[in-house]
Amino acid sequence: MSFGQGGPQWGPGGTGGPGGGPTPDWAALAEASEARARRRKWLLIGGGAFATVGIAAAVAITVVSANGDGDTTSNKPASELPTAADIPGASKDAEPSFEATTPPPPSDPKDFISSAKKDKAPLTPEGLFPGKSLRSGQHIYKKGATDSTSKCTSVTQSALGSVLAKHDCTRLIRASYLRDGIAVTVGVAVFDTTSDATKVKDEVEKGLVDALPGKGVPAFCRTGVCRGTYNSQGRYAYFTTTGYTSGKNVTTSDRKAYGVGDDLARFAFQRINQRGEAQASAAAEAPQ
């Protein structure tokens, strides 16, 4: 159906209706009605879509505005985003900082037995050789007499004493032990530095610490052949003198006598190390 200046035009071939006018073209009218209905439907759908877009745009604007001052940096690439230093009044230190609280590494026990300047624990025969006996594996040694002197050469044979004096021995502590007729005197010589003790160990070729009898240990090594050992740990040199209380000679094939002497040499080494460990532990527990 079309409209012009002359009014409605119903189409040709129509027959008259009531009032004697021409008969309407009903098929054309039905088609026009359907066309109007389709246009109305699309207008409604289109209007809804525009309304949805409008609502979304309003939400987007609201969210952007909530960022403050219309900032739209959320749509920018990461390389263009502002840093904390670019924001007025913001701290340049984005993260809180704290002072380092990592505790210092524990002290090396050997540091305490390497120099007189740090090795300050009391040094006595009982502290170095505690108790009344010593167990080594399945063997038990009875402890006898002990002593301590600052005159190192007075309790050693001359060959050993001269080396001790050369490197300024400041003290020599002795203790004797007994097992199955074999006696051992352990001697620990004290120096100011590790270097002095090491030189003594390297330079000694012969000579023994004097055997120390008493408190259940009979005299030994007055006659006959005895075995001696020499070693050092930190600022300490340590020696053993091993012999039979019967006066029997110790030979190179005497496993029993050698075993007894080696047990006491290891004991001296352990006691020196334990001295360092005790001082390192005390230092670690002291308030910083």
C-alpha positions in Angstrom: 0.0 0.0 0.0 1.3 3.4 -0.9 0.2 6.9 0.0 0.1 9.9 -2.4 -1.4 13.2 -2.7 -4.6 11.8 -4.1 -5.4 9.6 -1.1 -5.4 5.8 -0.8 -5.1 3.8 -4.0 -6.5 0.3 -3.4 -5.5 -1.3 -6.6 -7.2 -2.2 -9.8 -10.0 -4.7 -10.4 -11.7 -4.2 -7.1 -15.5 -4.5 -6.8 -17.6 -2.0 -4.9 -18.3 -2.5 -1.2 -20.8 -0.9 1.1 -21.7 2.6 0.1 -21.1 1.8 -3.5 -17.2 2.5 -3.3 -14.6 0.3 -4.8 -13.8 -3.0 -3.1 -10.4 -3.1 -1.1 -7.5 -5.3 -2.2 -7.4 -7.6 0.9 -4.3 -9.4 0.0 -2.3 -6.2 -0.4 -3.7 -5.0 3.0 -2.6 -8.2 4.7 0.9 -8.0 3.2 1.3 -4.4 4.3 0.2 -5.3 7.9 2.8 -8.0 8.1 5.5 -5.6 6.8 4.5 -3.1 9.6 4.7 -5.9 12.2 8.2 -6.9 11.0 9.4 -3.3 11.2 8.0 -2.9 14.7 9.7 -6.1 15.8 13.1 -5.0 14.5 12.8 -1.6 16.0 12.1 -3.2 19.4 15.1 -5.5 19.0 17.4 -2.7 17.8 16.3 -0.4 20.7 17.1 -3.1 23.3 20.5 -3.7 21.8 21.3 0.1 21.9 20.0 0.2 25.5 22.3 -2.7 26.5 25.3 -0.9 24.9 24.4 2.3 26.7 24.2 0.6 30.1 27.6 -1.1 29.5 29.1 2.2 28.5 27.7 3.8 31.6 29.1 1.0 33.8 32.5 1.4 32.1 32.5 5.1 32.7 31.5 4.6 36.3 34.4 2.1 36.9 36.9 4.3 35.2 35.7 7.4 37.1 36.1 5.4 40.4 39.9 5.2 39.7 40.0 8.9 40.3 40.3 11.9 38.0 39.0 10.0 35.0 42.2 8.0 34.8 41.9 5.3 32.1 45.4 3.8 32.5 43.7 0.4 33.0 43.3 0.3 29.2 47.0 1.1 28.6 49.8 -1.5 28.0 51.9 -2.4 31.1 54.9 -0.5 29.8 52.8 2.8 29.9 51.3 2.3 33.4 52.5 4.8 36.0 54.9 3.6 38.8 54.7 4.5 42.5 57.2 7.3 41.9 54.9 8.9 39.2 51.9 9.2 41.6 51.9 12.5 43.6 52.5 12.0 47.3 53.3 8.3 46.9 56.4 6.8 48.6 59.2 5.9 46.2 59.8 2.8 48.4 57.0 0.6 47.2 57.9 -2.2 49.6 58.7 -1.8 53.3 62.3 -2.3 54.2 63.7 -4.0 57.2 67.2 -4.2 58.7 69.0 -7.5 58.1 68.4 -10.0 61.0 70.4 -12.9 59.7 72.4 -14.3 62.6 76.2 -14.6 62.1 77.6 -18.0 61.3 78.6 -20.2 64.3 82.1 -19.9 65.4 84.6 -22.6 64.4 85.7 -24.5 67.5 89.2 -24.7 66.1 89.4 -20.9 66.2 89.3 -21.1 70.0 92.2 -23.5 70.4 94.4 -22.0 67.8 95.6 -18.9 69.6 96.0 -17.8 73.3 94.2 -14.6 72.4 90.9 -16.4 72.0 91.5 -19.6 74.1 90.5 -18.1 77.5 88.8 -21.0 79.3 90.5 -22.2 82.5 93.2 -24.8 81.8 93.7 -27.3 84.6 94.6 -31.0 84.8 91.1 -31.9 86.0 89.5 -29.8 83.3 91.6 -31.5 80.6 91.5 -35.0 82.1 88.2 -35.2 84.1 86.9 -38.1 86.2 88.5 -41.1 87.8 88.6 -43.4 84.8 88.4 -43.5 81.1 86.5 -45.8 78.8 87.7 -46.5 75.3 85.6 -49.0 73.5 85.5 -52.1 75.8 88.5 -51.0 77.8 88.5 -49.1 81.0 91.6 -47.2 82.2 92.0 -46.1 85.8 93.3 -42.6 86.2 96.3 -42.0 88.5 98.2 -38.8 89.3 98.0 -35.5 87.5 100.1 -32.4 87.5 100.8 -29.1 85.8 103.9 -27.0 85.5 105.1 -23.9 83.6 108.6 -25.3 83.5 108.1 -27.6 80.6 111.7 -28.9 80.4 111.6 -30.1 84.1 109.2 -33.0 83.3 110.7 -34.1 79.9 113.8 -35.9 78.7 116.3 -33.4 77.3 115.7 -34.2 73.6 112.1 -33.2 73.9 112.6 -30.5 76.5 115.0 -28.5 74.2 112.4 -28.4 71.4 109.7 -27.3 73.8 111.9 -24.5 75.1 112.9 -23.4 71.6 109.2 -22.7 70.8 108.3 -21.2 74.1 106.2 -23.8 75.8 104.2 -22.0 78.5 102.7 -25.0 80.4 102.8 -28.8 80.4 99.9 -30.8 81.9 100.3 -34.5 82.6 98.0 -37.4 83.6 98.6 -41.1 83.9 96.3 -44.1 83.2 96.6 -47.8 83.9 95.2 -51.0 82.3 96.3 -54.6 82.6 99.9 -53.8 83.8 100.5 -51.2 81.1 100.7 -47.5 82.1 100.6 -44.4 80.0 101.4 -40.8 80.9 99.8 -38.2 78.6 101.4 -34.8 78.3 99.8 -31.8 76.8 102.2 -28.8 76.1 100.7 -25.4 75.7 101.9 -22.7 73.2 100.7 -19.2 72.2 100.0 -20.1 68.6 99.3 -23.1 66.4 102.5 -22.4 64.5 104.6 -23.1 67.6 102.8 -26.3 68.4 103.1 -27.6 64.8 106.8 -26.9 64.7 107.3 -28.9 67.9 105.5 -31.9 66.4 107.6 -31.6 63.2 110.9 -31.2 64.9 110.8 -33.8 67.7 112.7 -36.9 66.8 113.2 -38.5 70.2 112.7 -37.9 73.9 109.7 -38.6 76.1 107.5 -36.9 78.6 108.6 -38.2 82.1 106.3 -41.0 83.4 104.1 -39.8 86.3 103.4 -42.5 88.9 101.0 -42.1 91.9 97.4 -42.7 92.9 97.4 -46.4 92.0 99.8 -46.2 89.1 103.2 -47.7 90.0 106.5 -46.4 88.7 107.2 -47.3 85.1 109.6 -46.5 82.4 112.5 -46.1 84.9 114.2 -49.0 83.2 113.5 -50.8 80.0 112.2 -49.5 76.7 109.0 -47.4 76.4 107.1 -46.1 73.5 106.5 -42.4 72.8 104.2 -40.5 70.4 104.1 -36.9 69.3 101.3 -34.9 67.7 99.6 -31.5 67.8 96.1 -29.9 67.5 95.7 -26.1 67.5 98.1 -24.5 69.9 98.6 -27.7 71.8 101.2 -30.4 71.3 100.4 -33.7 73.0 102.6 -36.7 73.8 102.3 -40.2 75.3 104.8 -42.4 77.2 103.7 -46.0 77.3 105.4 -48.8 79.3 104.9 -51.9 81.4 104.8 -51.5 85.1 106.9 -54.7 85.3 109.8 -53.1 83.5 109.2 -55.2 80.4 110.4 -53.7 77.1 107.9 -52.4 74.6 108.7 -53.8 71.1 107.5 -52.7 67.7 105.4 -55.8 67.4 103.7 -55.3 70.8 100.1 -54.6 69.7 98.8 -54.5 73.2 101.1 -51.7 74.4 100.7 -49.8 71.1 96.9 -50.1 71.4 97.0 -48.7 74.9 99.2 -45.7 73.9 97.0 -45.0 70.8 93.9 -45.0 73.0 95.3 -42.3 75.2 96.6 -40.3 72.3 93.1 -40.2 70.8 91.7 -39.2 74.2 94.1 -36.2 74.4 93.1 -35.2 70.9 89.4 -35.4 71.7 89.8 -33.4 74.9 91.6 -30.6 73.1 88.8 -30.5 70.5 86.1 -30.6 73.2 87.7 -27.5 74.8 87.3 -25.7 71.5 83.7 -26.9 71.1 82.7 -25.8 74.6 84.0 -22.3 74.0 82.4 -22.0 70.6 79.1 -23.1 72.1 79.3 -20.6 74.9 80.1 -17.8 72.4 77.0 -18.8 70.3 74.7 -18.6 73.4 76.1 -15.3 74.6 73.9 -12.2 74.0 74.9 -10.4 70.8 
